[in-house]
Amino acid sequence: MINTKTWTEADTITLDRMIKEGCSNKMIAKYLARPESYISAKKKTLGYNIKSIKHWTKEEDKELRYLYYAGATDEELAIKFNRTPHQIYQHRYKKGYVELIRYDWDKKFLQEYFINQLKSSKNLTEAMTKTKLSYDTIKKYLRIFLKKKIISKKLYDDLSNKFSRKIVKVG
């Protein structure tokens, strides 16, 4: 599969964010719509060091469990144990140290991503293609974001006008 999609600064930011969130190359590849091998190569060219796998001691495992359930994030644990967030996540998952809430994406990140996709779209069709959402769903989210003050009234009006369906009467 030949990758014809140009790598952007937004892709780099997303890659960095997903690495910090502890996402695997497979998850990142799926999210950015690129081959896994491309993500691995891109991580190397951007200078992300891949730490060698080291085995967990019983003491480390016990401390990881305690700190995780005390509220420490995978990023904080990665620093403490000198591992990547993804290694922390994998070990936690393997040992069963999980909470369902931890599987949810950072809502603010997703909201920003969604809004940026809408801002960069030239028309309704492009917005629907980028977000993979229907017209009604896009409008619904815009109303929710306005109500929760995630976006300004001006941005809401601009996007609503940009994506409004024009009805043309014939005859």
N, C-alpha and C positions, 0 to 999 in steps of 0.2 A: 504494500500500500504506500503510495507516494504522498507525502504531505505537501499540499499546495497552499495551505493556510499560513499566512505570515504570522510570525511570533510578534506579539505586541508588548508594550510596557504593562498593559493591564493583565496580560497572561503571566508576566513575571511576578506581578503583585499577587495574583491569584495563586500561583505556584508557591510563593513564599508563605502565604497565609495558610494554604493547605498543608504544607510541610510542618508548620508550627502547630496546626490542629492535629497532627499525627496521622494524616492520610497516607495510604499506601500509593505506590506508583500506579497501581491499577485504578484506584479511585480517582486519582488526579487525571490520568489519561482519559477516563470516561467523562469526567466533568469538563475537561478542556477539548474533548473530541479529537484526541491524538493517540498514536500508538504508544504503548507502554515503553518500548525501546527508545522512542523519541524523548519521553519524559526523563528516562534515566540519563540519556546523553545530555539533555538540556541541564539537568541538575549538576552534572559534572562540569559542563562548560561555564555555568554560573558560579561555580566554586562551592557548592554544597558538599561538605565532606561526609562521606559515608563511613561511619564508625564501624570497626570490626565487631563481630558478635562476641560478646563475652557471657559466660554462663553466670546464672544467678546463684548466690549463696543463700542458705536458709535464713541468715540474718538479714540480708538485703530484701528477701522476699517478705519476711515478717514486717520489716520497716516500711516497705512499699505499701503493703496492705493497710497498715496503721495510718500512714500519711494520706493515702488515697481516700479512705473513709473519713478522715479528719477534714477533707475538703481540698487537698492539694490537686492541682491540675497536672495533666500529662507533661506540660512544658516545664512546670516547676520541678516535677519528679525527674525529668530528663536531666536537668541541671544538677540536681542532688546526686543522681546515680551515674552521671557522665555517660548518658545514652541519648538516643534520639527519642522524640516524643512518640514516634511510631513504634519503636522497640518497647517503650513503656506500655503503650496501648496493647500491643500484641501479647505481652507477658500478662498483663491484667486480664485480658480476655481469656487467655489459655487457663489461668488460675480461677476464673470466675468472679473476679473483682470488677463487677460492672453494675451500672445503674442505667435504666432505660433512658433517663433524661440525658445522659451523657452522649447518646447517639444523635440527638438533635443538633442540626447545624446552628451556628451562631445566627440568630434571627436578624440582627442588625446587619451583618455581612450580606445575607441573602437579600434583604430589603435594598441595601445600597446597590448590589449587583443588578437587581431587577430594575431599579430606577435608572441606573446608568444605561442598561439595555434599551429602555424606552427613550431616554434622551438622545441616544446615538442613532435611533431609527429614523428614517426619512419619512415613513408613512406607516399606516396601520398594518398593511400586509407584512412589511419588514419587521415590525414590532411583534406581530403574532408568530412569525418564523423564529425570531431570536429567542423569545421567551417560551415558545411552544405552548402558549395559552390562547384561549379564545378571546374575542372582542369583549364579551360580557365579563369574563374573568379579569381582564386587564382593567376595565372600568371599575369593577368591584374593588380591586386592590387599590386603585387610585383613590376611591372614596374612603376606604379604611385608613389609608396613609394620611389623607387630609384630616380625617376625624381625630386620629391619634397624634396629629401634629408632627408626623414624620417628614412630610413635605409641606411647603408653603402653599398658600392659596394661589399665588402667581404661578408657581410651577404646575400646580393642579390644573389651572385654567389653560396654560400653555400646552400641556400634554393632552388635555381633553379636546382642545381645538385641533391639535395636530392629528388626533386619532378619531375625530368625530366622523360618523358616516353621513355623507351628504345624500339626501333623498331628492331625486329629480323627478318632478311630475311630468308625465308625457301626455300630450293631447290637450 
